[in-house]
Amino acid sequence: MQRVLVSAPAKVNLGLRVGGPRPDGFHPLDTVFEALDIFDDVEVTPADELSLEFTSPDRSIDVAELPVDGSNLAMRAAHELLRRRGLLGSADAPGARIKITKRIPIAGGMAGGSADAAGTLVALNKLWDLGFSDHDLEHIAADLGSDVPFALKGSIAHGQGRGEHLHEVPVMAIHGWVLLTRSDGLSTPEVFREFDRLNPDAGEPASTVELREALSSGTLADVAAAMVNDLEQPAVSLNPELGHVLVQVRADGHAAILSGSGPTVAVLTEPATLRALAAELAARYPDTQVITAYGPAPGAHIRED
């Protein structure tokens, strides 16, 4: 095997209900993920050592700020694969050059780092012929981060626990999304700390059952009415400009939600009106990058080209 190429998707949370912190410091979640057809590509080739590099095809993403050492989630994924085969630190450990082409905005609440980790798991498992099953990879992904298992799975899923316990949500519709991304990213841990400050008595997370029922049998309007994100208030508290954008977009009659911990604002629409809505929002917010996407999309998968 001389080269493996894997694409891994961005995500948006149609619903994100958050509970108070558990004893281990993590927050219990009840969330609904949707994978979008914005993909980071993970290309791996054999090498004497393990290395990581990033590129942006149109230079729209500043990849220079991304770490390429063991602190990066993709490198952690590679190390974890080796560790579980007893090869980490061994003279027999295989190497690889990992090249990630970034299209998912950085620090935008769209799980780009998790997508890179998921893509790395799939790609190196194949390149190194490690023999991990899909089920094995899901367990490894859960140890790496809350969003990594969904990046493997894709489509639409109900997540509980930290978001790593996933169950598929059946849906027949195709969704259009206009994403308003910003360069001033938000730190996910900081947003959760602000959530704790604003909700000191938070207990178990509320349920997303209404949203899941709308996805399975309702209209897009039903889905829009059930979308909710408990991290919106703390994110807006940290970045008030986000609140202004959300209020304006909703006042124009559009279904908008903060993507994850922000700061990306995701606007749901019918696929037929996607391009017109994107043009409208690009004109209204000229200083904001506007990206279009469709969902649901597949999880991390090997490409043949």
C-alpha positions in Angstrom: 0.0 0.0 0.0 1.7 3.2 -1.2 -1.1 5.8 -0.6 -4.4 6.0 1.2 -6.8 9.0 0.8 -9.7 9.5 3.2 -12.3 12.3 3.3 -13.9 13.2 6.7 -16.9 15.5 7.1 -17.7 18.7 9.0 -20.7 18.6 11.3 -23.4 20.8 12.6 -25.5 20.2 15.8 -29.1 20.6 15.0 -29.8 20.2 18.7 -27.3 20.5 21.6 -28.7 20.2 25.1 -26.1 20.4 27.9 -26.1 19.3 31.5 -24.1 20.3 34.5 -20.5 19.0 34.7 -19.9 15.4 35.8 -17.3 14.4 38.4 -14.8 13.8 35.6 -15.3 17.4 34.4 -17.2 16.5 31.2 -20.7 17.7 30.5 -23.4 15.2 29.7 -25.0 16.0 26.3 -28.1 15.1 24.4 -27.3 16.1 20.9 -28.2 15.5 17.3 -25.3 15.7 14.8 -25.6 16.1 11.1 -22.6 15.5 8.8 -22.1 18.0 6.0 -20.4 17.6 2.6 -17.5 19.9 3.6 -14.6 17.4 3.8 -11.0 17.5 5.1 -8.9 15.1 3.1 -6.3 13.0 4.9 -3.6 11.5 2.7 -1.1 9.1 4.1 2.0 7.6 2.5 4.7 5.4 3.9 7.7 7.1 5.5 10.5 6.3 8.0 9.0 8.5 10.6 5.6 9.9 11.6 5.0 13.4 10.4 2.0 15.8 9.9 1.5 18.7 7.6 -1.5 20.8 6.6 -2.5 22.6 3.4 -5.4 24.8 2.3 -6.4 24.5 -1.4 -7.4 28.1 -1.8 -5.6 29.5 1.2 -8.9 30.5 2.8 -7.8 28.7 6.0 -4.7 29.8 7.9 -3.1 26.4 8.5 0.1 27.9 9.8 -1.5 28.2 13.3 -2.2 24.4 13.5 0.2 22.3 15.6 1.9 19.4 13.9 3.3 17.7 17.0 1.8 15.2 19.4 -0.7 17.8 20.7 -2.6 17.6 17.4 -5.6 15.3 17.5 -4.6 13.6 14.2 -1.2 12.8 15.6 -2.8 11.6 18.8 -4.9 9.3 16.7 -1.8 7.9 14.9 -0.1 7.3 18.3 -3.1 5.6 19.7 -3.3 3.1 16.8 0.3 2.2 17.4 -0.1 2.0 21.2 -3.0 -0.4 20.8 -0.9 -2.7 18.6 2.0 -2.5 21.1 4.1 -0.6 18.6 4.3 2.9 20.1 8.0 3.7 20.7 9.1 0.4 19.2 11.9 0.1 16.6 9.3 -1.9 14.5 6.8 1.0 14.5 5.8 2.0 11.0 6.0 5.6 9.9 3.8 7.7 7.7 3.6 11.1 6.1 0.2 12.5 7.0 -1.0 15.4 4.8 -4.3 17.0 5.6 -6.1 19.3 3.2 -8.2 21.6 5.3 -11.6 22.8 4.1 -13.5 22.8 7.4 -13.1 26.1 9.2 -10.7 26.1 12.2 -12.3 26.7 15.7 -15.7 27.2 14.1 -17.7 24.7 16.0 -17.8 22.3 13.1 -15.4 19.6 14.5 -12.6 20.0 11.9 -10.0 18.6 14.3 -12.2 15.6 15.1 -12.7 15.0 11.4 -8.9 15.0 10.9 -8.5 12.5 13.7 -11.3 10.2 12.3 -9.7 10.4 8.8 -6.3 9.6 10.2 -7.7 6.5 12.0 -9.2 5.1 8.9 -6.3 6.0 6.6 -3.5 4.6 8.8 -5.5 1.5 9.8 -5.5 0.7 6.0 -2.0 1.9 5.2 -0.4 -0.1 8.1 -2.8 -3.0 7.7 -3.5 -3.0 11.4 -6.8 -4.9 11.1 -8.9 -2.8 13.4 -12.7 -3.3 12.7 -15.1 -0.4 12.4 -16.2 -1.2 15.9 -12.6 -1.0 17.2 -12.1 2.3 15.5 -15.2 3.7 17.1 -13.9 2.8 20.6 -10.5 4.4 19.8 -12.3 7.5 18.5 -14.3 7.8 21.7 -11.1 7.9 23.7 -9.7 10.7 21.5 -12.6 13.1 21.7 -16.4 13.6 21.9 -16.9 14.4 18.3 -14.5 11.9 16.7 -16.9 8.9 16.8 -19.5 10.9 14.8 -16.9 12.0 12.3 -16.4 8.2 11.6 -20.1 7.5 11.4 -21.5 10.5 9.5 -25.1 10.9 8.4 -27.4 12.1 11.2 -27.1 10.6 14.7 -28.3 11.1 18.3 -25.4 11.5 20.7 -25.4 11.0 24.4 -22.8 10.8 27.2 -20.1 13.2 26.0 -21.6 12.8 22.5 -19.8 9.5 21.9 -22.7 7.1 22.4 -24.4 7.3 19.0 -27.6 6.0 17.5 -28.6 6.7 13.9 -31.5 9.0 13.3 -33.5 8.0 10.1 -34.2 10.9 7.8 -35.2 11.0 4.1 -34.7 14.6 3.4 -31.7 16.5 2.1 -30.9 19.7 3.9 -29.3 22.8 2.6 -27.0 24.8 4.9 -25.5 28.3 4.6 -22.6 28.7 7.1 -21.5 32.1 8.2 -17.9 31.6 9.5 -15.8 34.1 11.4 -12.1 34.4 11.8 -12.4 35.1 15.6 -12.9 31.5 16.8 -14.2 30.6 20.2 -12.5 28.2 22.6 -14.8 25.2 23.3 -13.5 24.9 26.9 -14.1 28.6 27.5 -17.6 28.4 26.2 -18.4 25.5 28.5 -16.9 27.4 31.5 -19.2 30.3 30.6 -22.1 27.8 30.4 -21.3 26.7 34.0 -21.1 30.3 35.2 -24.5 31.1 33.7 -26.1 27.8 34.7 -24.7 27.0 38.1 -27.7 24.7 38.9 -27.7 22.7 35.7 -28.7 19.1 36.1 -29.2 16.5 33.4 -29.5 17.8 29.8 -33.0 18.3 28.3 -34.1 15.8 25.6 -33.9 16.2 21.8 -36.7 13.8 21.2 -38.9 16.4 19.5 -36.1 17.3 17.1 -35.5 13.6 16.3 -39.2 13.0 15.6 -39.3 16.0 13.3 -36.2 14.7 11.4 -37.8 11.3 11.0 -41.3 12.3 10.0 -41.7 16.1 9.9 -41.1 18.9 7.5 -38.1 21.1 7.3 -40.2 23.8 9.1 -40.8 21.2 11.9 -37.1 20.6 12.1 -36.3 24.3 12.2 -38.7 24.9 15.0 -37.1 22.2 17.1 -33.5 23.2 16.7 -31.8 24.4 19.9 -28.3 24.9 21.2 -27.7 25.4 25.0 -24.2 26.8 24.2 -25.7 29.8 22.3 -26.2 31.9 25.4 -22.6 31.4 26.7 -21.1 31.9 23.3 -23.0 35.1 22.8 -22.0 36.2 26.3 -18.3 35.9 25.2 -18.9 37.3 21.7 -21.9 39.6 21.6 -21.6 40.2 17.9 -22.8 36.6 17.4 -26.0 37.5 19.1 -26.6 40.4 16.7 -26.1 38.1 13.7 -28.4 35.4 15.0 -31.1 38.0 15.8 -30.9 39.6 12.4 -31.0 36.3 10.5 -33.9 35.0 12.5 -35.7 38.3 12.1 -35.5 37.8 8.3 -37.4 34.5 8.8 -34.5 32.1 8.5 -33.8 29.1 10.7 -30.4 29.8 12.3 -28.5 28.0 15.0 -25.0 28.3 16.4 -22.9 25.4 15.2 -21.5 23.6 18.3 -19.7 26.0 20.6 -19.5 28.6 17.7 -18.8 31.0 16.3 -20.2 29.6 13.0 -23.8 30.5 12.4 -25.6 27.7 10.5 -28.7 28.6 8.5 -31.0 25.7 7.5 -32.9 25.9 4.1 -34.4 23.8 1.4 -31.8 22.7 -1.1 -33.6 24.5 -3.9 -33.2 27.9 -2.2 -29.6 27.3 -1.0 -27.8 29.4 -3.6 -30.2 32.4 -3.4 -30.0 32.4 0.4 -26.2 32.2 0.3 -26.1 35.2 -2.0 -28.5 37.2 0.2 -26.4 36.5 3.4 -23.1 37.2 1.6 -24.4 40.6 0.6 -25.7 41.3 4.1 -22.5 40.2 5.9 -19.7 41.1 3.5 -17.0 40.6 6.2 -18.1 37.1 6.9 -17.1 34.0 4.9 -20.2 32.3 3.5 -20.0 28.6 2.8 -22.7 26.3 1.4 -23.2 22.7 2.3 -25.6 19.8 2.0 -26.4 17.2 4.5 -26.5 14.5 5.6 -23.1 13.4 4.3 -21.1 10.1 4.8 -18.6 9.7 7.6 -14.8 9.2 7.1 -14.4 7.1 4.0 -11.6 5.9 1.8 -11.6 7.5 -1.7 -10.4 5.7 -4.8 -8.9 8.7 -6.6 
